[in-house]
């Protein structure tokens, strides 16, 4: 949950102690995931997204990479009245975990899980003219570049795109010679993705050193 590669340990410990505690079933899911090493967003990302979503109060949310359903459960707390979440998960086992957790949180009426590779699901959503006020992407990092055009196409004016884990523990800036060969394509795609997102016309974008790095893009009105 730390931002330790940006901060010294004393300041990091202090900031960690300031994090608010997530309550209810969502908090139980969060604590179990941290204890068992399941891939969910860090506590600092939870705090940031909670503040962002409290201000935005989106009506339509798209999540690319559902995992165990924790993030979708968090987003559901900040939906405007009648709002809906569409979340994509390619792995059947994770989708089943997510369904169980979503039922436990009693929010199944607000969430639709698409059990499909996002490479197949996103073009279909775009072709159907779907639009979203908030999009959260947390999936295979090598795919971010391919998925970005669909996210931008489907984002409503004033909509927000947040992408997690874009700094790769600080190694995204390393010279390629220092990166393991089998990972170089992923890093190359991630760098191209960040450049494309930061230079996209009609968007206000920034990279935030929160968690393992967040990309924040806001579409102009």
C-alpha positions in Angstrom: 0.0 0.0 0.0 3.0 2.3 0.2 4.5 5.0 -1.9 7.9 4.0 -0.5 9.9 4.5 -3.6 9.1 8.2 -3.5 9.3 8.9 0.2 11.6 8.2 3.1 10.5 5.5 5.5 9.6 7.9 8.4 7.3 10.1 6.3 5.9 7.0 4.6 5.0 5.4 8.0 3.4 8.7 9.1 1.2 8.9 5.9 0.3 5.3 6.2 -1.0 5.9 9.7 -3.2 8.8 8.5 -5.1 6.6 6.0 -8.8 6.3 6.8 -10.1 2.8 7.6 -12.5 1.3 5.0 -15.6 0.1 6.8 -18.2 -2.7 6.3 -17.9 -5.7 4.0 -15.7 -3.6 1.6 -13.2 -3.1 4.4 -13.2 -6.9 5.2 -12.5 -7.6 1.5 -9.7 -5.1 1.5 -8.0 -6.4 4.6 -8.2 -10.0 3.4 -6.8 -9.1 0.0 -3.8 -7.3 1.7 -3.2 -10.2 4.1 -3.3 -12.8 1.3 -1.4 -10.7 -1.3 -4.4 -10.4 -3.7 -4.0 -7.7 -6.4 -6.1 -4.8 -5.3 -5.5 -1.0 -5.2 -3.3 0.4 -2.4 -4.7 2.3 0.6 -3.4 5.6 -0.8 -5.1 5.0 -4.1 -8.3 4.1 -2.2 -8.1 7.5 -0.4 -7.4 9.4 -3.6 -10.2 7.8 -5.6 -12.7 8.3 -2.8 -12.0 12.0 -2.8 -12.1 12.2 -6.6 -15.3 10.2 -6.9 -17.0 12.1 -4.1 -16.5 15.3 -6.1 -17.5 13.7 -9.5 -20.4 11.4 -8.4 -20.4 9.6 -11.8 -23.5 8.1 -13.3 -21.7 5.6 -15.5 -18.4 3.8 -14.6 -16.2 1.5 -16.7 -13.6 -0.6 -15.0 -11.0 -2.5 -17.0 -9.7 -5.2 -14.7 -12.3 -6.2 -12.1 -10.1 -8.5 -10.0 -11.9 -9.6 -6.9 -14.4 -6.8 -7.1 -12.9 -4.5 -4.5 -12.6 -1.4 -6.7 -16.0 -1.8 -8.1 -17.4 -2.0 -4.6 -15.6 1.3 -3.8 -16.9 3.0 -6.9 -20.4 1.9 -6.1 -20.3 4.0 -2.9 -20.0 7.2 -5.0 -22.4 6.6 -7.8 -25.1 9.2 -8.5 -28.7 8.0 -8.1 -29.4 5.2 -10.6 -25.7 5.0 -11.6 -24.2 1.8 -13.0 -20.8 0.2 -13.2 -19.6 -2.0 -16.1 -16.5 -4.0 -15.2 -14.4 -6.3 -17.4 -12.5 -9.3 -16.2 -10.8 -11.9 -18.4 -10.1 -14.5 -15.8 -13.0 -16.7 -14.8 -11.7 -17.4 -11.3 -11.3 -13.7 -10.5 -14.8 -13.0 -11.9 -16.3 -15.6 -9.7 -14.5 -14.1 -6.7 -15.9 -10.7 -7.7 -19.4 -12.0 -8.0 -19.3 -13.5 -4.5 -17.9 -10.2 -3.1 -20.4 -8.1 -5.0 -23.3 -10.2 -3.6 -21.8 -9.8 -0.1 -21.8 -6.0 -0.5 -25.4 -6.2 -1.8 -24.6 -4.1 -4.9 -25.3 -6.6 -7.7 -28.0 -4.4 -9.1 -25.4 -1.7 -9.7 -22.7 -3.8 -11.4 -22.5 -5.7 -14.6 -19.5 -8.0 -15.0 -18.3 -8.7 -18.6 -16.3 -12.0 -18.5 -14.2 -11.4 -21.5 -10.8 -10.1 -22.6 -10.9 -6.3 -22.7 -9.3 -6.5 -26.2 -12.7 -8.0 -27.3 -15.0 -6.2 -24.9 -13.9 -2.6 -25.4 -14.4 -2.5 -29.2 -18.0 -3.8 -28.7 -18.8 -1.2 -26.1 -17.4 1.5 -28.3 -19.3 0.3 -31.4 -22.5 0.3 -29.3 -21.9 4.0 -28.5 -21.4 3.5 -24.8 -20.3 6.5 -22.8 -18.8 6.7 -19.3 -18.3 9.5 -16.8 -15.4 7.7 -15.1 -13.1 5.0 -16.4 -10.6 3.1 -14.3 -8.0 0.9 -16.0 -5.9 -1.6 -14.0 -5.1 -4.5 -16.2 -2.1 -5.8 -18.2 0.3 -2.9 -18.5 1.4 -3.9 -22.0 -2.3 -3.4 -23.1 -2.7 0.2 -21.8 -1.5 1.6 -25.1 -4.0 -0.4 -27.2 -6.9 0.3 -24.8 -6.4 4.1 -24.5 -8.2 5.1 -27.8 -11.3 3.2 -26.7 -11.2 4.9 -23.3 -10.9 8.3 -24.8 -13.7 7.6 -27.3 -16.1 6.5 -24.6 -15.3 9.2 -22.0 -18.0 11.9 -21.7 -17.0 15.6 -21.7 -15.8 16.4 -18.3 -15.2 12.6 -17.7 -12.2 11.2 -15.9 -9.8 8.4 -16.8 -7.6 7.0 -14.1 -4.9 4.4 -14.9 -3.2 2.5 -12.1 0.4 1.2 -11.8 2.0 3.4 -14.4 5.4 3.9 -12.8 6.2 0.3 -12.1 7.9 0.9 -8.8 9.9 3.7 -10.4 11.5 1.4 -13.0 9.5 2.9 -15.9 12.4 5.5 -16.2 15.2 2.9 -16.4 17.4 2.5 -19.4 16.3 -0.5 -21.4 19.6 -2.3 -20.7 18.6 -2.5 -17.0 15.2 -4.1 -17.8 14.9 -7.9 -18.2 14.6 -8.6 -21.9 11.3 -10.4 -21.6 9.8 -7.3 -20.0 11.1 -4.7 -22.5 8.1 -4.8 -24.8 5.8 -4.1 -21.8 8.0 -1.2 -20.7 8.1 0.2 -24.2 4.4 0.1 -24.6 3.9 1.6 -21.2 6.2 4.5 -22.0 4.4 5.1 -25.4 1.1 5.0 -23.5 2.2 7.7 -21.1 3.5 9.9 -23.9 0.3 9.5 -25.8 -2.0 10.2 -22.8 0.0 13.2 -21.7 0.0 14.7 -25.2 -3.6 14.0 -26.1 -5.5 17.1 -27.3 -8.6 17.9 -25.4 -7.5 16.4 -22.2 -5.9 17.7 -19.0 -3.5 15.1 -17.8 -1.0 14.5 -15.0 1.0 11.6 -13.5 0.7 11.3 -9.7 3.1 9.5 -7.4 0.4 7.7 -5.5 0.6 4.0 -5.0 2.6 2.7 -7.9 1.8 5.7 -9.9 -1.5 7.0 -11.3 -2.3 8.6 -14.6 -5.2 11.1 -14.4 -6.9 12.4 -17.6 -9.8 14.8 -17.6 -11.7 15.3 -20.9 -12.4 18.9 -21.8 -16.0 20.0 -21.8 
